C-alpha cells in the first residue's frame, strides 16, 4: 500500500441524512439540508408550489417512487417549515429531530 491517501471524488463533507416522516414512517434522505438552505437563501417560504419543487430537487439525490410524490411533497414541506423556523429563531433544536431516525 502506498503512502497516498485515497480521497473521495468530491471535496467537502458528505451530505447529512435528513429523516422525514412519509405516511408515518421515517425515511432517510440525503441532500435535503442543502436544498433547504438554497431555498431559504433565495427567500422562498411556504407556498403551494413549494411541494413540487422540493420533490423535483430531492429526486436528484434520492429515489422517490412514482405515485408517492404527494406524500413526499407534504413531508418535505413540513420539514422545510421546521427548518425555516429554526433558522429564523437561531435555535437548531427545532431542526435536530430531523437529523435522527
Residue, then its C-alpha position, 0 to 999 in steps of 0.5 A: x500500500x502506498x503512502x497516498x491517501x485515497x480521497x473521495x471524488x468530491x471535496x467537502x463533507x458528505x451530505x447529512x441524512x435528513x429523516x422525514x416522516x412519509x405516511x408515518x414512517x421515517x425515511x432517510x434522505x440525503x441532500x435535503x439540508x442543502x436544498x433547504x438552505x438554497x431555498x431559504x437563501x433565495x427567500x422562498x417560504x411556504x407556498x403551494x408550489x413549494x411541494x413540487x419543487x422540493x420533490x423535483x430537487x430531492x429526486x436528484x439525490x434520492x429515489x422517490x417512487x412514482x405515485x408517492x410524490x404527494x406524500x413526499x411533497x407534504x413531508x418535505x414541506x413540513x420539514x422545510x417549515x421546521x427548518x425555516x423556523x429554526x433558522x429564523x429563531x437561531x435555535x437548531x433544536x427545532x431542526x435536530x429531530x430531523x437529523x435522527x431516525 
